[in-house]
Amino acid sequence: MNYIKQRIIESLKWKKHPRICAEKLNITEKQYIKLKKEVLQERKSEKKKANFFEKAAGKAQLVESINLEKGEGTISGTFDHEPKSADEIISLLKIDTSKWKLSQYWNKQMGDHWRVSALVSQVKHPEEKLFKELLESWSPKSYKVPKVNLSKIKNDNPHCGVMSLQDIHFGKQGNETIDKDFEDTVINLISRAVPVHYIETMYFVVGGDLINMDTFEGSTTGGTALDNCMTATEAYMQAFDAMHWAINYIKQHCKNLVIVYVPGNHDRLSSYHLVHALSKSITSEEITWDIKYEERKVQVWNNNFNAFEHGDKRSKNNPLIYASEYPKQWGNTINRTLFKGHIHTDRKVEYMTSNETAGFIEKTLPSLGKTDYYHYSNKFVGNRRSGKLEIQHPLMGNICELTYQAL
């Protein structure tokens, strides 16, 4: 209920009809009007109660006038001498410097005593407070990477796997249980792949709008406002625990694991911090961390050229771009695939050469994320929430594509 009321307070700035606000908040118009009245009444009562209050403090006769809504106020007192410095005034007026800072002060002689007044403003440290709360409440899961035992696999021919689960959007409206959907997806795909394929190398993509927001205000890196279901720090913790679990789980079913970081347009900074923290918290000689901040990545496995990007920067010249930026890798391979996301749908585009033996495939992968108000309002609905795992042969390239649909 507190979350809904907070959203209603935010909706007051929209200056929209109650019906429009109610639709955006996913409640009925009648509920919106009722809650809006309650919020306005509460704000009026709190302002009336806290706007100005006075009290005397001992012999100094201190009087405070505080406006809690604006975060400022005045403190005054009567003394037998004139203070000469800001530190002396802070001491005389008993200003709590952990909560208030001295902005202005003035003294006035009144007969045989002095009237000392000070203007104070509330100390604002939301980021420091949030970080402190994060560190105090965070109890990350710990996993011990076990030795790999692949003796039960029926096929000992080496293969590689590519799991790019982009656009998860931890913290997005409707994604409260996305961590459970993510775990179910990873477990399902791995359990269907490893009994029949010896995964010599697995490429696991981290990033690509892993977290819905990138600021304490709940917006993207570029400042776009979002519909969120939790704070930025809560989304970070949920995403970190999920990725930490996934890396340890996947490593149990492959010989070598390569973590490929791809930045997204929602979380360019926070996703980098997250993958950097992961690389420092998990140690294994069989895990490679490709986490340099680059918007386009390429990994080569035998004759397979696997490119990764988020997909928010569209171009019809992708084959030329990758051939120019990675000419050696391009020339040494025949199976070339670009894995990307961003538009939350399943799509494939193939560019073939004249002899149809060495082309370039662009795969836009689906998302596990649920639909928020923005996507609903713009009719971006109907896509299946799913994740994919591609199995590649050293020579033939893609030989299997497994899909798990989240219900």
N, C-alpha and C positions, 0 to 999 in steps of 0.2 A: 504494500500500500504506500509506503514512503517513497518508493521508486516512481509509482504512478503520479503521486502528488508533485514530485520533483519535475516530472515531465510536463505536468499541467502548468507549473510555474514557468517553465521554459516556453510553453505554448502561448503565454500571455504576450510574448514579444512578437508572435506571428501576426497578430491582429487579423485573424481569419474567423470565419463563421464557425460556431460550435460544431456544426456537422462535419466540416473539413478537419478540424482539430481532433474530433472524436475518431474519425476514420484513420487518421495517422497514428493515433495512440491505441488503435485496435480495441476501442470500447464504444458503447452506445452513446448517442447524443445526450440522452437523459442522464446517464452516469457522469458524463463529462460536465454537464451543467451543475449537477449536484456537488461533485468534487470541486469544481471551480469556486462555487459559493463558499464551501468549507475552507479552501485555501485562502481566499480573500479575507474571510472572517478571522482566520488564524493570524494572517499577516497584520491585520488591523489591530488585533488584541496584543500581539507581541510588540508591535511598534509603540502602541500606547503605553505599554508596561515598561518597555526598556529604553524608549527614546530619551527621556530625561529623568534621572532620579538623583536625589541629593542625600548626602549623608555627612555627618560630622565625625571626625576621627580624633578622639582624645583631645588633649589640650591644644593641639595645633589647629583644631577647627577646620579640618580639610573638607572641602566640598567638591564632589565630582558630578559632572554632567556628561553622560556618555550616550552616544548614538550608536547602538550595536549594529544597526542596519548598514550605516555608512562606514563603520569601523573607525570612528574618531570621537573626540570629546575634549572637555576641558577639566582641569583640576586646579583648584585654588586653595589658598590657606593664609592665615594671618600669623605673622612672625614679628619678633622684636628687633630684627635687623634686616638689612638688605642683602640677599645672596649675590655673590659676585661671579659665579660660574654655572654652566649647565649641569655639571656633576653635583654641585651643591643643591641646585633646585631639584634634581632627581632624588637626592637623598631627603630633602625637607618634605617634598610632596609624596614621598614613598611610592614612586612610579615603578611598577614591575616591568623592568626592561626586557623580560622574556616574552611579554605580551604587548607592550606599548613602547613606542619610541617618541622622544621629545622632538616636536616639529617647530614650535615657537614658544616664547615665554616673555612675560612683561611684569614689571614691578611698579607699584604705586604707593607712595607714602601717604598714610592716613593718620595725621597727628603723631602720636608716639609709637606707631607700629607701621608695618609694611604689609601690603596686600600683594601676594605673589600668585600669578596665574600662569598656566602652561597649556598649550594646545598639544594634544597627543594623538597619534594615529596608530592603528593596530598593526603589529608586526605581521607581515604576510610572508609565510614560508610554506605554501602548499606542497611544493615539490620536495623540499627537504622532509616534510612531515610524511608524505606518501612513501618516500624511500625508506624512512625509518620504520614505518609500519610494515612495509614490504619485508625488510630484513628481519624484523621481530617475529612476524607471523609465518614466514616462509619456512617450510620444512620439506625440502625437495626429496623425492624418492631416490634411493640409491640402489644401483644395480651392479652386480659383479659380472663382468663379461666372462662366460665360461669357455672352455676349450671346445672347438668345433668337432663334432663327431658326425660325419656324413656317411657312415658305413651302411646305413639302411637304404640309401638311395639306389633305385633299380638301374639307373643309367649313369655310368661314370664318365660319359663324354662331357667335356666342359661347355657350359653355357654362361651367358650373362643375363642379368635381369635389370630392368629399368622400371623403377617405381617413382613416378612424379605425381604426387598428390598435392597439387597447388590449390590455391583459393579456398582454404579451409575456413579462414576468417574467425579465429577464436575471438569471442567477445561480441560478435554481431548479434543483433536482435533475432531471437529464435534459435540461437546456437548454444543454448545453455548446456546441452548434453552432447555437443559435437565431439568431445574427447572420447566418449563411449562409441560413437559411430566410427571414429577414426581407428580405434583399437580393433573393433570388429572387422573393419576393412583389411587392415594389415594382417591380422590372424587368418582370415579367410583366404586371401590371395597367397600368402606364404604356404599355408597348409595344402593348397591345391597344386602348387608349383614344385615344391621340393621333393615329393615322393617319386617323381618321374624325371626330374631334371637336376643334374649336378650344377649348382650355381657357383661357378668359380669366382665371379665378380658380380656384386649387386651395386647398382647406382641408385642412391636414394636422395631425392631432391628435398631440401629444406628451404622454406621461404616462399616467395610468390604469393604475397598476401596471406601469410600464415596468421598474422594478427590483424584484426579489423582496423585498429586505430594506431596512430603513431605519436599522439600528444596526450597530455593530461586533460585537455579539453574534450577528448574523444573524437578528434578529427583525423583525416589522413595526413600524410606527410605534407601535401600541398595545401592543407587547411580546409578541405571539404568536410562539411558537417555530416555525421553518420547517426544511424540508429543502433545503439549499443545496449547490451544486456548486463554489462559489468564495467568496472573501471579498467583503465589501461594496465595498472599493475596486476589486477586479478586475471586479466586476459593473458598477460605475459607469463604468469605463473602456471596457468592451465596449459598454455602452449609449450612451455619448457618441459613440464612433467610428461606431456604426451610425446614429445620428440625424444626425450631422454629414454623413455620406455621403448619407443619404436626402434631406436638405434640398437639398443641392447637385445631386443627380441629378434630383429632381422639378422644380426650378426651371428646368432646361434644357428642359422640355417644357410650360411654361405661361407665360402673360404675367405674372400676379401670383400670389404665393404668400402665404398667410396661415397662420402657425403658431399653433395654438390649444392652450394648455396646460390640461390637466385633471388635477387631483391624484387619486391613487388611495389606497385604504385601506392599501396595503402600504408606499408610499414617499412620503408627503406632503412630507417635507422634502428628501430627496435628489433627487427628481424636479424639485422647484422649483430647487434649486441647478444641476441639469443644464441645464434649459431656459434659465435665466438666463445660464449660461456660453455656451451656444450663441448666444444673442442678441448677446453681446459678441464672439464669434469670427467671425461671418458678417455681412458688411455688403453690403446691396443696397437700392437705392431701390424695387425691385419686391417686397421681402419685408416683410410686416407681422407684428409680433410681439404677439400677444394673450396675454401671459404673466402678467398680474396674477393673484394667488392668489385664485381664486373657484371654488367647486365647481359652479357652473352658468354656462355661457357661451352666448351667442346671436350668430350672424353672419347678416346679411341680404344676400342677393344677388338683386336684382330682386324677383320675387314669391315668393322662397323664404326661409322662416324656418328656419334650421338651428340647433338647440340641441344642446349637448354637456354630458355629465356622465359620471361613472364608473359610476353605477348601484348603488353599495353602500347608498345611502339610498333604500329603496323607498317608493313612494307611489302610491295610486290617483288622486291629485289632480294629477298632473303637468300636464295641460292647464290647469287653473285656476292652478297655481303660476306657469307661464311666462306665461300671459296677464296675471297680476297684476304680475309683476316686470318684464315687457317689453311694456307695453300698446301703445306706439306701434309697435314692430316687429310685434307680433301683428296690429294693425289694418291695417297697410299691406301684408300678405302674404296669400296664399291657400294656399300649399303649405308645410305646417309639419311638420318632422320632428325627432325627438329621437334622437340617436345615443348609445348607451351600451354598456357592457360588463359586467364584473364576474363574470357567471355562466358565461362561457366557452362560450356556446352561441348558436345563430342563432335569433332569435325576433322576431316582429313583432306589434304590437297597434295597431289603427286605431280612432280616435275620430272619428266623422263627425257633422256637423250635420244638421238635418232635410232640407235640400236637397242634401246630399252633395256640396257644392262647396267647403267650407272646413273641413277637419278637422284632425286631429293624429295623426301616426304615431309610435309608439315603436319604434325598432329596437334590439334587443339583438344586438350583433355577436359573431361567433365569435372565438376566440383562436388564435394560432400556437403557444402554449406546449404543451409536452409534459406528460404526466401524471406527477405525483410521487406519493410514497407516500400522502400525505393524501387526494388525490383518488381514488387507487386503493382505499384502505381504505374510503372512504365511497361507493364505487361511482359516483363522478362520472366515468364513462368513456364512450367511444363517440362523442363529438362529433368532427366533422371539424376538423382543424387547418387553418384557412383565413383569408384576408384578403379584404376587399371594397373596391371603388371604385365609388361612385355618381356617375353623370353626370346633371346637371340642366339643363333648358331654362329660359330666362328666364321663360316664361309657364306651361308645362305641368308644371314640376317634374321629378320623377324620370322619365327616359326610358330609362335603361340602368343595369344593375347588374352589374358584372364581379366574378367570384370566382376566386381562385386557391387550390387545395388543396395544402398542403405534404405531401409524402409521407414 
